[in-house]
Amino acid sequence: MRSIVVDHVSLRYRRSSRAALQDVTCELRPGVTGLVGVNGAGKSSLLSLIATGRRPSSGRITWDESEPSLADVRRETSWVPQAAAPPRNFTAEEFLTYGCFLKDVPRRARTSRVEHALESVCLLDSRRVKCGALSGGQVRRLGIAWGMLSEPQVLLLDEPTAGLDVYQRRGVRELMRAGLAPMVVVSSHSFNDLESVADRLLVLDSGRLVFEGSMQQVRERLSAVESHDPEERFVALLDSVREVE
């Protein structure tokens, strides 16, 4: 997987007077790409389009300069939505085994695939714990393990740290640094969660892409900002790209 190109993509929901995405063009590359913006900026909408959960109202999305079939994209991609919640009565191991079935993982490979996924997210000791008894951070990590079951080329994580405390957020960030897939796209409204793990950053504002660049370019843009507070740094970044427009 060399790149995914989002080419002049717009998305409008039927009952909304405002476009969720407006003429977005960007390129996703191997490594970790951070997708940041305030609530309602269009982050989840863009991830759903990449995962083929929705079709764009206009524009197109190409993979390595071609337009693969839905089956090909879904075979190469795992999408972990923010609201994903495992059945409370399943154990972590049962939930992932069921995931292997849904993802067509060969039967002979399921046990090792589940064990590897649990170990990767530090949940191997909780394999027989009911999902309803897991903490919020453990549920988030279990969702990431679910996304890894098919050994995807592209892993899409929608707000994986939402609602977690500071220690749980740090644990999820450490996972994202571990190379979960060749290409990882992580959305967040928290700049702090992305600044330390992403190679590149995309900034969405009211459905429009207002910045695309490397984290080095982001740091250069913020070099004059004295504050180390993540929220203030994000506001400064958003203000700076709005000024350019």
C-alpha positions as CSV (number, residue, x, y, z in Angstrom):
1,M,0.0,0.0,0.0
2,R,1.7,3.2,-1.2
3,S,-1.1,5.8,-0.9
4,I,-4.8,6.6,-0.7
5,V,-5.8,9.7,-2.5
6,V,-9.0,11.6,-1.6
7,D,-9.8,13.6,-4.7
8,H,-12.2,16.6,-4.5
9,V,-14.5,14.6,-2.2
10,S,-17.8,16.1,-0.8
11,L,-20.4,14.4,1.3
12,R,-23.9,15.7,2.0
13,Y,-26.4,13.8,4.2
14,R,-30.0,13.8,3.0
15,R,-31.6,15.6,5.9
16,S,-28.8,18.1,6.5
17,S,-28.6,21.6,5.1
18,R,-24.9,21.6,5.4
19,A,-22.3,19.5,3.7
20,A,-20.4,17.1,6.0
21,L,-17.4,17.4,3.8
22,Q,-16.7,20.0,1.1
23,D,-14.2,19.4,-1.8
24,V,-11.6,17.6,0.4
25,T,-8.4,16.6,-1.4
26,C,-5.6,14.9,0.5
27,E,-3.1,12.0,0.3
28,L,-2.8,9.3,3.0
29,R,0.6,7.5,3.2
30,P,2.1,4.6,5.2
31,G,2.7,5.5,8.8
32,V,0.4,7.3,11.3
33,T,-1.8,10.1,10.0
34,G,-3.6,12.2,12.5
35,L,-7.0,13.7,11.6
36,V,-7.9,16.5,13.9
37,G,-10.7,19.0,14.3
38,V,-13.4,20.1,16.6
39,N,-16.6,18.1,17.0
40,G,-18.6,18.2,13.8
41,A,-15.6,19.0,11.6
42,G,-16.2,15.9,9.4
43,K,-13.6,13.5,10.8
44,S,-15.9,10.5,11.2
45,S,-17.5,11.2,7.8
46,L,-14.1,11.1,6.1
47,L,-13.1,7.8,7.8
48,S,-16.5,6.3,6.8
49,L,-15.8,7.2,3.2
50,I,-12.4,5.6,3.2
51,A,-13.8,2.5,4.8
52,T,-16.6,2.4,2.2
53,G,-19.2,2.8,4.9
54,R,-20.6,5.6,2.7
55,R,-20.2,6.8,-0.8
56,P,-19.1,10.4,-1.6
57,S,-21.7,12.7,-3.0
58,S,-18.9,13.9,-5.5
59,G,-15.3,13.2,-6.1
60,R,-13.5,9.9,-5.7
61,I,-11.1,7.9,-3.5
62,T,-8.3,5.9,-5.2
63,W,-5.9,3.3,-3.8
64,D,-2.5,3.3,-5.4
65,E,-3.9,5.3,-8.4
66,S,-6.7,2.8,-9.0
67,E,-10.3,2.4,-7.9
68,P,-10.6,-1.1,-6.3
69,S,-13.8,-2.9,-5.6
70,L,-15.7,-2.6,-2.3
71,A,-14.6,-6.2,-1.5
72,D,-10.9,-5.4,-2.1
73,V,-11.1,-2.2,0.1
74,R,-12.9,-4.0,2.9
75,R,-10.4,-6.9,2.8
76,E,-7.5,-4.4,3.2
77,T,-9.1,-2.1,5.7
78,S,-10.3,-2.2,9.3
79,W,-12.4,0.6,10.7
80,V,-13.0,1.0,14.4
81,P,-15.8,3.5,15.0
82,Q,-16.0,5.6,18.1
83,A,-19.3,4.1,19.2
84,A,-18.2,0.4,18.8
85,A,-19.2,-1.6,21.9
86,P,-18.7,-5.3,22.3
87,P,-21.6,-7.5,23.6
88,R,-21.4,-7.4,27.4
89,N,-21.9,-11.1,27.9
90,F,-19.1,-12.1,25.6
91,T,-15.6,-12.6,27.0
92,A,-12.8,-10.6,25.3
93,E,-11.6,-13.9,23.7
94,E,-15.1,-14.9,22.5
95,F,-15.7,-11.4,21.0
96,L,-12.5,-11.5,19.0
97,T,-13.1,-15.1,17.9
98,Y,-16.5,-14.0,16.6
99,G,-14.7,-11.1,14.9
100,C,-12.4,-13.7,13.1
101,F,-15.5,-15.4,11.8
102,L,-17.0,-12.1,10.5
103,K,-13.7,-11.2,8.9
104,D,-13.3,-14.6,7.2
105,V,-10.1,-15.4,9.0
106,P,-9.3,-19.1,8.3
107,R,-10.4,-21.4,11.1
108,R,-7.0,-22.8,11.7
109,A,-5.5,-19.3,12.2
110,R,-8.2,-17.9,14.5
111,T,-6.7,-19.0,17.9
112,S,-3.3,-17.6,17.1
113,R,-4.8,-14.4,15.6
114,V,-6.9,-13.8,18.7
115,E,-4.0,-14.4,21.0
116,H,-1.7,-12.1,19.1
117,A,-4.3,-9.3,19.0
118,L,-4.9,-9.6,22.8
119,E,-1.2,-9.6,23.5
120,S,-0.7,-6.6,21.2
121,V,-3.1,-4.5,23.2
122,C,-2.0,-5.9,26.6
123,L,-5.3,-7.7,27.3
124,L,-4.0,-11.3,27.3
125,D,-4.6,-11.6,31.0
126,S,-8.2,-10.5,30.6
127,R,-9.0,-12.9,27.8
128,R,-11.8,-14.6,29.8
129,V,-13.2,-11.5,31.4
130,K,-16.7,-10.5,30.3
131,C,-16.7,-7.4,28.1
132,G,-19.2,-5.8,30.4
133,A,-16.7,-6.0,33.2
134,L,-13.9,-4.3,31.3
135,S,-12.9,-0.7,32.0
136,G,-13.4,2.1,29.4
137,G,-9.7,1.9,28.5
138,Q,-9.8,-1.9,28.1
139,V,-12.9,-1.6,25.8
140,R,-11.0,0.9,23.6
141,R,-8.0,-1.5,23.4
142,L,-10.3,-4.4,22.7
143,G,-11.8,-2.4,19.8
144,I,-8.2,-1.9,18.4
145,A,-7.6,-5.6,18.8
146,W,-10.8,-6.3,16.8
147,G,-9.4,-4.0,14.0
148,M,-6.1,-6.0,13.9
149,L,-7.7,-9.4,13.4
150,S,-7.6,-9.3,9.6
151,E,-4.0,-8.0,9.6
152,P,-5.2,-5.0,7.6
153,Q,-3.0,-2.8,5.4
154,V,-5.1,0.2,6.6
155,L,-6.4,0.7,10.2
156,L,-8.9,3.5,10.8
157,L,-9.4,4.5,14.4
158,D,-12.2,7.0,15.2
159,E,-11.6,8.9,18.5
160,P,-9.9,5.9,20.2
161,T,-9.2,8.0,23.3
162,A,-12.6,9.7,23.7
163,G,-13.9,9.5,27.3
164,L,-10.7,8.0,28.8
165,D,-8.7,9.2,31.7
166,V,-5.1,10.5,31.4
167,Y,-3.6,7.0,32.1
168,Q,-5.9,5.2,29.7
169,R,-5.2,7.8,27.0
170,R,-1.5,7.3,27.4
171,G,-1.9,3.6,27.1
172,V,-3.8,4.0,23.8
173,R,-1.2,6.4,22.5
174,E,1.5,3.8,23.2
175,L,-0.4,1.3,21.2
176,M,-0.6,3.7,18.2
177,R,3.2,4.1,18.3
178,A,3.7,0.3,18.1
179,G,3.0,0.0,14.4
180,L,-0.5,-1.6,14.4
181,A,-0.7,-1.6,10.6
182,P,1.3,-0.3,7.6
183,M,-1.1,2.7,7.4
184,V,-2.9,4.0,10.4
185,V,-5.4,7.0,10.3
186,V,-6.4,8.2,13.8
187,S,-9.1,10.9,14.3
188,S,-9.3,13.0,17.4
189,H,-10.4,16.3,18.7
190,S,-7.5,16.2,21.1
191,F,-4.3,17.6,19.6
192,N,-2.3,16.1,22.4
193,D,-3.3,12.6,21.4
194,L,-1.9,13.1,17.9
195,E,1.1,15.4,18.4
196,S,3.2,12.7,19.9
197,V,2.2,9.8,17.6
198,A,1.4,11.1,14.1
199,D,3.8,11.4,11.2
200,R,1.5,13.7,9.3
201,L,-1.5,15.8,10.3
202,L,-4.8,16.7,8.5
203,V,-6.9,19.5,10.0
204,L,-10.6,19.6,9.2
205,D,-12.7,22.7,9.9
206,S,-16.5,22.8,9.1
207,G,-16.1,20.0,6.6
208,R,-13.1,21.6,4.8
209,L,-9.5,20.5,4.8
210,V,-7.6,23.5,6.0
211,F,-4.2,22.0,6.6
212,E,-2.2,19.0,5.5
213,G,1.5,18.5,6.4
214,S,4.1,16.7,8.4
215,M,4.4,17.0,12.1
216,Q,7.7,18.9,11.5
217,Q,5.7,21.5,9.5
218,V,3.2,21.7,12.4
219,R,5.9,22.3,14.9
220,E,7.4,25.0,12.7
221,R,4.0,26.7,12.4
222,L,3.7,26.6,16.2
223,S,7.3,27.5,17.0
224,A,6.2,31.0,18.2
225,V,3.6,29.6,20.6
226,E,5.0,29.7,24.1
227,S,2.3,27.6,25.8
228,H,2.8,23.9,26.1
229,D,-0.9,23.4,26.8
230,P,-2.3,21.0,24.1
231,E,-5.6,22.8,23.8
232,E,-4.0,26.2,23.4
233,R,-1.6,24.8,20.8
234,F,-4.4,23.3,18.8
235,V,-6.4,26.6,18.9
236,A,-3.2,28.4,17.7
237,L,-2.8,25.9,14.9
238,L,-6.5,26.2,13.9
239,D,-6.3,30.0,14.0
240,S,-3.1,30.0,11.9
241,V,-4.6,28.0,9.1
242,R,-7.8,30.1,9.2
243,E,-5.7,33.2,8.8
244,V,-4.1,31.7,5.6
245,E,-7.5,31.3,4.1
